[in-house]
Amino acid sequence: MVRIRGRIGDWPVDLTLKLEREDWAQLAQALQSAPQSGDVATVAAPAVASDGLWQTALQLVRDAGQIEGPRLLTQLSALAGGDAAGKRLLVRLRHCEQIRMETGVDAPIYHWQGQP
């Protein structure tokens, strides 16, 4: 059994996953077949491509000083080429030590905390 607790925006999350033996075995098999260190080029290429995108996302918040979540998501989605990729960047920003997120009246507000 795996328990996941936290928050998604303003919503509390408390999720318990129950896996049968077969599910654990399937998960272990999937992890064993994951790329190993010999496959670094395959894994590293997307990370390098997304690094520039990450730096640009940080720059958006840095330049704004503070920005509301929906507006930031719109900009990130346009930058990343889709809503799903924009949401991934937004979640990453939420957990970045250079960004402070506060709950606003209508939407979360992202504040730049890092060096200018």
Backbone as JSON Lines, residues from 0, in Angstrom:
{"i":0,"aa":"M","n":[0.85,-1.16,0.0],"ca":[0.0,0.0,0.0],"c":[0.9,1.24,0.0]}
{"i":1,"aa":"V","n":[0.52,2.23,-0.8],"ca":[1.26,3.49,-0.9],"c":[0.28,4.62,-0.59]}
{"i":2,"aa":"R","n":[0.71,5.53,0.28],"ca":[-0.15,6.67,0.64],"c":[0.52,7.95,0.15]}
{"i":3,"aa":"I","n":[-0.24,8.78,-0.54],"ca":[0.24,10.05,-1.06],"c":[-0.6,11.15,-0.45]}
{"i":4,"aa":"R","n":[0.09,12.09,0.24],"ca":[-0.62,13.21,0.84],"c":[0.06,14.5,0.4]}
{"i":5,"aa":"G","n":[-0.73,15.53,0.22],"ca":[-0.19,16.82,-0.17],"c":[-1.3,17.75,-0.6]}
{"i":6,"aa":"R","n":[-0.96,18.66,-1.5],"ca":[-1.93,19.63,-2.0],"c":[-1.75,19.78,-3.5]}
{"i":7,"aa":"I","n":[-2.84,19.99,-4.18],"ca":[-2.86,20.39,-5.57],"c":[-3.58,21.72,-5.59]}
{"i":8,"aa":"G","n":[-2.79,22.78,-5.67],"ca":[-3.36,24.12,-5.55],"c":[-3.94,24.29,-4.17]}
{"i":9,"aa":"D","n":[-5.21,24.62,-4.09],"ca":[-5.89,24.81,-2.82],"c":[-6.51,23.52,-2.28]}
{"i":10,"aa":"W","n":[-6.47,22.46,-3.07],"ca":[-7.16,21.23,-2.7],"c":[-6.23,20.27,-1.97]}
{"i":11,"aa":"P","n":[-6.66,19.79,-0.81],"ca":[-5.86,18.78,-0.12],"c":[-6.02,17.42,-0.83]}
{"i":12,"aa":"V","n":[-4.95,16.65,-0.84],"ca":[-4.96,15.34,-1.48],"c":[-4.52,14.3,-0.45]}
{"i":13,"aa":"D","n":[-5.3,13.25,-0.32],"ca":[-4.94,12.11,0.52],"c":[-5.36,10.88,-0.26]}
{"i":14,"aa":"L","n":[-4.39,10.22,-0.87],"ca":[-4.66,9.12,-1.8],"c":[-3.95,7.87,-1.31]}
{"i":15,"aa":"T","n":[-4.68,6.77,-1.25],"ca":[-4.09,5.49,-0.87],"c":[-4.22,4.54,-2.05]}
{"i":16,"aa":"L","n":[-3.09,3.96,-2.45],"ca":[-3.08,3.0,-3.55],"c":[-2.82,1.61,-2.98]}
{"i":17,"aa":"K","n":[-3.67,0.68,-3.32],"ca":[-3.46,-0.7,-2.9],"c":[-3.09,-1.5,-4.15]}
{"i":18,"aa":"L","n":[-1.93,-2.11,-4.1],"ca":[-1.46,-2.9,-5.23],"c":[-1.39,-4.37,-4.84]}
{"i":19,"aa":"E","n":[-1.83,-5.23,-5.75],"ca":[-1.72,-6.67,-5.54],"c":[-0.3,-7.12,-5.86]}
{"i":20,"aa":"R","n":[0.05,-8.34,-5.51],"ca":[1.39,-8.86,-5.78],"c":[1.75,-8.76,-7.26]}
{"i":21,"aa":"E","n":[0.79,-9.05,-8.11],"ca":[1.04,-8.99,-9.55],"c":[1.36,-7.57,-9.99]}
{"i":22,"aa":"D","n":[0.68,-6.58,-9.39],"ca":[0.94,-5.18,-9.72],"c":[2.35,-4.77,-9.31]}
{"i":23,"aa":"W","n":[2.77,-5.19,-8.09],"ca":[4.13,-4.88,-7.62],"c":[5.16,-5.54,-8.54]}
{"i":24,"aa":"A","n":[4.89,-6.78,-8.95],"ca":[5.82,-7.49,-9.84],"c":[5.91,-6.78,-11.18]}
{"i":25,"aa":"Q","n":[4.79,-6.35,-11.7],"ca":[4.78,-5.62,-12.97],"c":[5.53,-4.3,-12.84]}
{"i":26,"aa":"L","n":[5.36,-3.6,-11.73],"ca":[6.07,-2.35,-11.5],"c":[7.58,-2.6,-11.41]}
{"i":27,"aa":"A","n":[7.97,-3.64,-10.69],"ca":[9.4,-3.98,-10.58],"c":[9.99,-4.32,-11.94]}
{"i":28,"aa":"Q","n":[9.24,-5.04,-12.75],"ca":[9.71,-5.41,-14.09],"c":[9.86,-4.15,-14.96]}
{"i":29,"aa":"A","n":[8.94,-3.23,-14.85],"ca":[9.02,-1.99,-15.63],"c":[10.24,-1.18,-15.21]}
{"i":30,"aa":"L","n":[10.53,-1.15,-13.91],"ca":[11.69,-0.41,-13.44],"c":[12.99,-1.06,-13.9]}
{"i":31,"aa":"Q","n":[13.02,-2.4,-13.96],"ca":[14.22,-3.1,-14.42],"c":[14.46,-2.87,-15.91]}
{"i":32,"aa":"S","n":[13.39,-2.68,-16.68],"ca":[13.56,-2.48,-18.12],"c":[13.73,-1.01,-18.48]}
{"i":33,"aa":"A","n":[13.74,-0.13,-17.46],"ca":[13.96,1.3,-17.7],"c":[15.38,1.51,-18.22]}
{"i":34,"aa":"P","n":[15.65,2.59,-18.96],"ca":[16.99,2.83,-19.5],"c":[18.05,2.85,-18.4]}
{"i":35,"aa":"Q","n":[19.15,2.2,-18.66],"ca":[20.27,2.16,-17.72],"c":[21.28,3.22,-18.1]}
{"i":36,"aa":"S","n":[22.37,3.31,-17.36],"ca":[23.38,4.35,-17.59],"c":[23.97,4.27,-18.99]}
{"i":37,"aa":"G","n":[23.93,3.13,-19.64],"ca":[24.42,3.01,-21.0],"c":[23.56,3.75,-22.01]}
{"i":38,"aa":"D","n":[22.33,4.04,-21.63],"ca":[21.4,4.72,-22.51],"c":[21.3,6.21,-22.19]}
{"i":39,"aa":"V","n":[22.36,6.79,-21.69],"ca":[22.35,8.19,-21.25],"c":[21.97,9.14,-22.37]}
{"i":40,"aa":"A","n":[22.43,8.92,-23.57],"ca":[22.13,9.82,-24.68],"c":[20.63,9.9,-24.93]}
{"i":41,"aa":"T","n":[19.93,8.78,-24.81],"ca":[18.49,8.76,-25.01],"c":[17.78,9.56,-23.94]}
{"i":42,"aa":"V","n":[18.22,9.43,-22.71],"ca":[17.57,10.11,-21.6],"c":[17.99,11.57,-21.52]}
{"i":43,"aa":"A","n":[19.24,11.89,-21.78],"ca":[19.76,13.23,-21.59],"c":[19.28,14.22,-22.65]}
{"i":44,"aa":"A","n":[19.02,13.77,-23.85],"ca":[18.63,14.69,-24.91],"c":[17.36,15.48,-24.58]}
{"i":45,"aa":"P","n":[16.26,14.84,-24.13],"ca":[15.1,15.64,-23.77],"c":[15.35,16.56,-22.59]}
{"i":46,"aa":"A","n":[16.18,16.14,-21.64],"ca":[16.47,16.99,-20.49],"c":[17.18,18.26,-20.93]}
{"i":47,"aa":"V","n":[18.11,18.15,-21.87],"ca":[18.83,19.33,-22.36],"c":[17.87,20.25,-23.09]}
{"i":48,"aa":"A","n":[16.97,19.69,-23.89],"ca":[16.01,20.5,-24.63],"c":[15.06,21.22,-23.68]}
{"i":49,"aa":"S","n":[14.64,20.54,-22.61],"ca":[13.7,21.17,-21.68],"c":[14.39,22.15,-20.74]}
{"i":50,"aa":"D","n":[15.72,22.08,-20.62],"ca":[16.43,23.0,-19.74],"c":[16.27,24.45,-20.21]}
{"i":51,"aa":"G","n":[16.35,24.68,-21.51],"ca":[16.13,26.02,-22.05],"c":[14.72,26.51,-21.78]}
{"i":52,"aa":"L","n":[13.76,25.59,-21.89],"ca":[12.36,25.91,-21.62],"c":[12.19,26.27,-20.14]}
{"i":53,"aa":"W","n":[12.85,25.52,-19.27],"ca":[12.79,25.8,-17.82],"c":[13.38,27.17,-17.52]}
{"i":54,"aa":"Q","n":[14.51,27.49,-18.12],"ca":[15.14,28.79,-17.88],"c":[14.23,29.93,-18.35]}
{"i":55,"aa":"T","n":[13.54,29.71,-19.47],"ca":[12.61,30.72,-19.97],"c":[11.41,30.87,-19.04]}
{"i":56,"aa":"A","n":[10.94,29.76,-18.47],"ca":[9.83,29.82,-17.51],"c":[10.24,30.61,-16.28]}
{"i":57,"aa":"L","n":[11.45,30.36,-15.78],"ca":[11.95,31.14,-14.64],"c":[12.05,32.62,-14.99]}
{"i":58,"aa":"Q","n":[12.49,32.9,-16.21],"ca":[12.64,34.29,-16.65],"c":[11.29,35.01,-16.69]}
{"i":59,"aa":"L","n":[10.23,34.29,-17.07],"ca":[8.89,34.9,-17.08],"c":[8.51,35.41,-15.7]}
{"i":60,"aa":"V","n":[8.73,34.59,-14.68],"ca":[8.37,35.0,-13.31],"c":[9.33,36.08,-12.83]}
{"i":61,"aa":"R","n":[10.6,35.93,-13.15],"ca":[11.6,36.93,-12.74],"c":[11.25,38.29,-13.29]}
{"i":62,"aa":"D","n":[10.93,38.35,-14.58],"ca":[10.6,39.62,-15.22],"c":[9.32,40.25,-14.66]}
{"i":63,"aa":"A","n":[8.36,39.4,-14.34],"ca":[7.08,39.9,-13.82],"c":[7.2,40.32,-12.35]}
{"i":64,"aa":"G","n":[8.08,39.69,-11.62],"ca":[8.17,39.95,-10.18],"c":[7.13,39.15,-9.42]}
{"i":65,"aa":"Q","n":[5.89,39.26,-9.86],"ca":[4.79,38.43,-9.36],"c":[3.77,38.31,-10.47]}
{"i":66,"aa":"I","n":[3.12,37.15,-10.53],"ca":[2.15,36.9,-11.6],"c":[1.11,35.9,-11.11]}
{"i":67,"aa":"E","n":[-0.14,36.11,-11.51],"ca":[-1.23,35.2,-11.14],"c":[-1.1,33.9,-11.91]}
{"i":68,"aa":"G","n":[-1.49,32.81,-11.25],"ca":[-1.38,31.48,-11.81],"c":[-2.02,31.29,-13.19]}
{"i":69,"aa":"P","n":[-3.27,31.72,-13.41],"ca":[-3.89,31.51,-14.71],"c":[-3.14,32.24,-15.85]}
{"i":70,"aa":"R","n":[-2.69,33.44,-15.57],"ca":[-1.94,34.2,-16.59],"c":[-0.61,33.5,-16.87]}
{"i":71,"aa":"L","n":[0.06,33.04,-15.81],"ca":[1.33,32.33,-15.97],"c":[1.12,31.04,-16.75]}
{"i":72,"aa":"L","n":[0.06,30.31,-16.43],"ca":[-0.22,29.06,-17.14],"c":[-0.46,29.31,-18.62]}
{"i":73,"aa":"T","n":[-1.17,30.37,-18.96],"ca":[-1.4,30.72,-20.37],"c":[-0.07,30.96,-21.08]}
{"i":74,"aa":"Q","n":[0.82,31.7,-20.43],"ca":[2.12,32.0,-21.04],"c":[2.97,30.74,-21.15]}
{"i":75,"aa":"L","n":[2.96,29.91,-20.11],"ca":[3.76,28.68,-20.14],"c":[3.24,27.7,-21.19]}
{"i":76,"aa":"S","n":[1.92,27.61,-21.33],"ca":[1.34,26.71,-22.33],"c":[1.72,27.14,-23.74]}
{"i":77,"aa":"A","n":[1.69,28.45,-23.98],"ca":[2.1,28.96,-25.29],"c":[3.58,28.7,-25.53]}
{"i":78,"aa":"L","n":[4.37,28.87,-24.5],"ca":[5.81,28.67,-24.59],"c":[6.16,27.21,-24.83]}
{"i":79,"aa":"A","n":[5.48,26.31,-24.11],"ca":[5.81,24.88,-24.16],"c":[5.09,24.15,-25.3]}
{"i":80,"aa":"G","n":[4.11,24.8,-25.91],"ca":[3.42,24.17,-27.03],"c":[2.21,23.35,-26.65]}
{"i":81,"aa":"G","n":[1.67,23.55,-25.47],"ca":[0.46,22.82,-25.09],"c":[0.15,22.98,-23.62]}
{"i":82,"aa":"D","n":[-1.12,22.68,-23.28],"ca":[-1.57,22.84,-21.89],"c":[-0.87,21.87,-20.95]}
{"i":83,"aa":"A","n":[-0.69,20.62,-21.36],"ca":[-0.06,19.62,-20.48],"c":[1.37,20.02,-20.14]}
{"i":84,"aa":"A","n":[2.12,20.43,-21.13],"ca":[3.51,20.84,-20.9],"c":[3.55,22.12,-20.06]}
{"i":85,"aa":"G","n":[2.61,23.02,-20.28],"ca":[2.52,24.24,-19.47],"c":[2.23,23.93,-18.02]}
{"i":86,"aa":"K","n":[1.34,22.96,-17.78],"ca":[1.0,22.58,-16.4],"c":[2.19,21.92,-15.72]}
{"i":87,"aa":"R","n":[2.97,21.13,-16.46],"ca":[4.17,20.52,-15.87],"c":[5.16,21.6,-15.43]}
{"i":88,"aa":"L","n":[5.33,22.61,-16.26],"ca":[6.23,23.72,-15.88],"c":[5.69,24.47,-14.66]}
{"i":89,"aa":"L","n":[4.38,24.67,-14.62],"ca":[3.77,25.37,-13.49],"c":[3.99,24.61,-12.19]}
{"i":90,"aa":"V","n":[3.83,23.29,-12.22],"ca":[4.07,22.47,-11.03],"c":[5.54,22.54,-10.63]}
{"i":91,"aa":"R","n":[6.42,22.51,-11.61],"ca":[7.85,22.6,-11.31],"c":[8.19,23.97,-10.68]}
{"i":92,"aa":"L","n":[7.56,25.02,-11.17],"ca":[7.77,26.35,-10.59],"c":[7.27,26.4,-9.15]}
{"i":93,"aa":"R","n":[6.16,25.73,-8.91],"ca":[5.56,25.74,-7.57],"c":[6.53,25.16,-6.54]}
{"i":94,"aa":"H","n":[7.37,24.23,-6.96],"ca":[8.3,23.57,-6.05],"c":[9.72,24.12,-6.13]}
{"i":95,"aa":"C","n":[9.9,25.17,-6.89],"ca":[11.22,25.77,-7.07],"c":[11.52,26.7,-5.9]}
{"i":96,"aa":"E","n":[12.74,26.63,-5.37],"ca":[13.09,27.46,-4.21],"c":[13.2,28.94,-4.56]}
{"i":97,"aa":"Q","n":[13.29,29.28,-5.83],"ca":[13.36,30.68,-6.23],"c":[11.99,31.32,-6.37]}
{"i":98,"aa":"I","n":[10.95,30.51,-6.26],"ca":[9.57,30.96,-6.43],"c":[8.82,30.76,-5.12]}
{"i":99,"aa":"R","n":[8.05,31.77,-4.73],"ca":[7.15,31.64,-3.58],"c":[5.74,31.77,-4.12]}
{"i":100,"aa":"M","n":[4.89,30.83,-3.75],"ca":[3.51,30.88,-4.2],"c":[2.63,31.21,-3.0]}
{"i":101,"aa":"E","n":[1.75,32.19,-3.18],"ca":[0.79,32.51,-2.14],"c":[-0.61,32.35,-2.72]}
{"i":102,"aa":"T","n":[-1.54,32.07,-1.85],"ca":[-2.93,31.91,-2.26],"c":[-3.55,33.29,-2.35]}
{"i":103,"aa":"G","n":[-3.94,33.67,-3.56],"ca":[-4.61,34.95,-3.77],"c":[-6.11,34.8,-3.59]}
{"i":104,"aa":"V","n":[-6.84,35.88,-3.75],"ca":[-8.3,35.86,-3.59],"c":[-8.94,34.94,-4.64]}
{"i":105,"aa":"D","n":[-8.53,35.11,-5.9],"ca":[-9.12,34.33,-6.98],"c":[-8.19,33.25,-7.54]}
{"i":106,"aa":"A","n":[-6.89,33.41,-7.35],"ca":[-5.93,32.48,-7.97],"c":[-4.61,32.56,-7.21]}
{"i":107,"aa":"P","n":[-3.8,31.51,-7.33],"ca":[-2.48,31.58,-6.7],"c":[-1.62,32.65,-7.37]}
{"i":108,"aa":"I","n":[-0.73,33.24,-6.59],"ca":[0.18,34.26,-7.12],"c":[1.6,33.76,-6.93]}
{"i":109,"aa":"Y","n":[2.35,33.78,-8.01],"ca":[3.74,33.32,-8.01],"c":[4.64,34.54,-7.87]}
{"i":110,"aa":"H","n":[5.54,34.51,-6.87],"ca":[6.46,35.62,-6.6],"c":[7.89,35.16,-6.85]}
{"i":111,"aa":"W","n":[8.69,36.0,-7.48],"ca":[10.1,35.72,-7.68],"c":[10.83,35.97,-6.37]}
{"i":112,"aa":"Q","n":[11.6,35.01,-5.88],"ca":[12.35,35.13,-4.65],"c":[13.86,35.08,-4.9]}
{"i":113,"aa":"G","n":[14.27,34.69,-6.1],"ca":[15.67,34.5,-6.4],"c":[16.39,35.81,-6.67]}
{"i":114,"aa":"Q","n":[17.63,35.67,-7.1],"ca":[18.43,36.84,-7.45],"c":[17.89,37.48,-8.72]}
{"i":115,"aa":"P","n":[17.94,38.82,-8.84],"ca":[17.42,39.49,-10.04],"c":[18.21,39.17,-11.29]}
